[in-house]
Amino acid sequence: MVSSDQRRRQLAREKFERQQRRRAEAQKKAKRRNTVIAAALAVVLASGGAVYGSIVLTGEDKASDDAASSSASPSESASPEPAMTVDRKAKYTMSLATNQGAVTITMDAAKTPRTVNSFKHLADKKYFDGTKCHRLTTAGIFVLQCGDPKGDGSGGPGYTIPDENLNALGKPGADGSVTFPAGTVAMANTMQPNTGGSQFFLVYQDTKLPPQFTPFGTIDAAGLKVVRDVAKGGVEGGAKDGAPKKPVTIEKAAVRKV
């Protein structure tokens, strides 16, 4: 018969082994994240080559030893994708009232039903209210990234949604990219399939990217001007990728059926 002390030692050993496996997985994810970020900053100029990078949602990739030990906060714990409530045949608008001006996004539920459904679910719960657009890129890729309640690129709603509408922007060119036209709104992700959460990016200048980010909306003319004005202000510290020098806060978000 196994004694209580032996049992405790066995449980402690099993716990240690689980933590080691989780740490190893976290390290692999961090390494992949760093590789992706490096690619995002790369600008290929030789021989007139394509210039593009990657938009990354890093909620999973910033796992620390504590997170690997299952000490995530309730907002980060896994939860199911919200039940479908939107009309798949309808168009919806997402209105973002920001401190820099209003941005209105038209969304097509017929083409991206689960993405639109998720945004309506989150907006109805005031998930985006008071959040910052934490990332601006001004070289190679030209986007303003928003939708993270933490404001540092690591936050998410606790669930992921599948990729949708990936063929909408045409077939990839010789460099493997497609053009995301100015005014496009698309989902950020971890560069792995079906890892979208709440973060999204607003394209303010034609940008080449791999066709693996769900394009789900289009910005109105006034909203595009707002984003371009933010981009003109540049990135803090004169960098090409980071927090915008002109801070952008989503004061209120609302999704309505047109």
N, C-alpha and C positions, 0 to 999 in steps of 0.2 A: 504493500500500500504506500502511496506517495504521501509524505508528511506535509504539513502545512508550510513549513519552511521551504521544502523542495518545490512545492507548488508556486509559492511566491517568487522563488528564483526563476522558475520556468516562465511565469507570466512576465517578469521583468525582462528576461532575455528576449522573449517574443516581442515585447513592446520596443526594446532597443533595436531589434532587427527591422521592425516596421518603420521606425524613425529613420534608420539608415537608408532604407529603400526610398523613403519619401525625400530625404535630403539629396540622394543621388538623382532622383527624378527632377527635383527643383533645380539642381545644378545644370542638368541637361537643358531644361527650359531656359535658364538664364543664358547659357551659352548660345542657344538658338536665337534668343532675343537680341543679344549683342551682335550676332552676325547679321540679323535682319536690319537692325538700326544702322549698322555700318553700310549696308546696301542702300538704305534709305538716303544716306547722305552722299552717296557716290554720284558724281556727275560725269557721264561719259561724253567726252568732247572729241576724241580722236576720230578722224575720218567722217566727221558729221554724224556720229552714232547717236542713238536715241538717248534721251535724258529722262530717266525716271527712277523712282524708288518705291518704298513700301509704306503704307499707312498701317500702324501696328496698334492693336489694343492689347495692353500688357497686364491686364488684371491677373491672369494665371501666371505670367512669366516672372512676376516680382515676388514669387513665393520665398519666404524666409524660413529659417529653421523652425521658428514658432508656428508659422502657417503650415509647415510640413507636419507639425505635431498636432494638427487639427484644432488650432486655437483661433480660427477665423471668426470674425464678428458675425452676428446674425445676418447682416446685410450682404455678406459675402458667401453665406452658406448656400448649397445647391437648393434650387426650388424649381418647380415645373414651369414650362412656358405657359403664359396665360391662355385660357380658353378662347377660341375664336368667336369674336362678337361683331367684327366689321362686316359690311356688305361687300362681298367680293366683286360685285359688278360696278361699284361706285368709285368716285374719286374723293379724296380727302385733302384737306389743307392742314398743315401744321404751322401755327403762328407762333413765332418767337419774339417776344417783347424783350429787347436787350437794352443795356445802358448806352449802346452806340446807335440804336435805331431799330426799326421793325424789320424782321425777315419773315417772309411768307413762303412756304414750301408746298408745292402741289405734289400729291402722292397718288399713285394708281394702285388700288387694292386688287385689281384684276391681275396685275403682273407681279406684285409683291405683297400678297395678302397677309402673310405671317409677319412680315416686317412692319407693315402699316398697323396691323393688329397690336403688335408689341408697343409701338410708339403711342398708340391711343391709350392702351392700358397704363403705360408709365405716365403720360401727360395727365390723364384723369386722376392719378394719384399724386400729382404735383412733384413727381420725381425730378424733373429738370429745373424746377423753380429755384432760383438762387445759385445755380451752378455756373462755373466758369468755362469758357472755351479756352482750354489749357495749352493748345499747341498751334503754332503758325509755322508754315514752311515757305521759304521764299527762293529756293534754288532747286531746280530739277523737278520738284513737285510743288504745286501751288495751292495749298489748302489751309483752311482753318478747321481745327478739330474740336468737337464739343461733346457733351453728353456724359461726362464723368463727374459723379457727385463728389469725388475726392479731389478733383482738380489737378491731379498729377499723372493721369494716364493709366492708373492702376485699378480704377473702380468699375463696377458693373452691377447689373440688377440681380445677380445670383442665378441666372439661367442664360442659355444661349439659344439662338434661333438659326434656322438653316439658311444657307445661301439661296438667293432667288434672282432671276432675271439676268444671269451672268452673260447671256449672249446678246443683250440689248444693244451693246455698243459696237457690234460687228466682230469679225474674225480678227484674231491677233495678227500683227504684222510679222516681218522676218525676225524682229527682235523679241517677239513674244508678248508685246504690249498692245493695248488698245488705247484710244484717246478718250479721256473723260473730259467732255467739253465744259467750258466755263459755265457755271450755273448748275452743274450736276451735284446732287447730294447722294452720298453713298455710305455704306456701313464700314466701319473700321473692324479689324479682326486680328487674330494672332498669326496670320499667314497660313493657318490650317483650315481645312474645310469646316463650314458650319460652326464657327466660333464667334459670330456676332453677338453683341450684348446690347449696350445702350449708347456706346460711342459712335459718332458719325462725323463725316467731314464734308465741308462745303468747298467746292472747287471754284476758285475765283479767276483762274486762267487755265486754258487748255493744258491738260496734264496727261502724260503717258504713264500707265500703270498696268501691271498684270491684270487680266480679267477675272479677278477673284474677290472683288469687293462689290457687294450688292448695290447697284444703282437704283434708288427707290424714289427719288424726287427731283424736282427742279425749282431753283430759287427764282422769285420774281425779280423784275428789273431793279426795284428800289432796294430790295434785300441784297442783291448782288453788289450794288453800289456801296452799301454799308460794309460788306465783307472786304471789298477792294480798298476802301478807306482805311480799314484796320491793317490790311496788308501793306499799304503805303507807309504806315508808321513803323513797320519793321518789327524785328524780334528783339527782345531785351538783350542788352549787352552787345548788340551788333551781330549776333549769331544768325545763322540761316535756318535754324530749326529750334524752336523753344517757345516760351511764353510770349504772346504778343506785347509789344511795348504799350499799345493802347489796350488796356484790359477790357475783356468782353465778358459780361455776366448776363446769363439768360434770366431775366427777372420773372418771366411767366411764359409757360408753353401750353398751348391748347391745340387739340386735334379735333377737327369737325368734318362731318360729311358735307360735300358740296351739293 
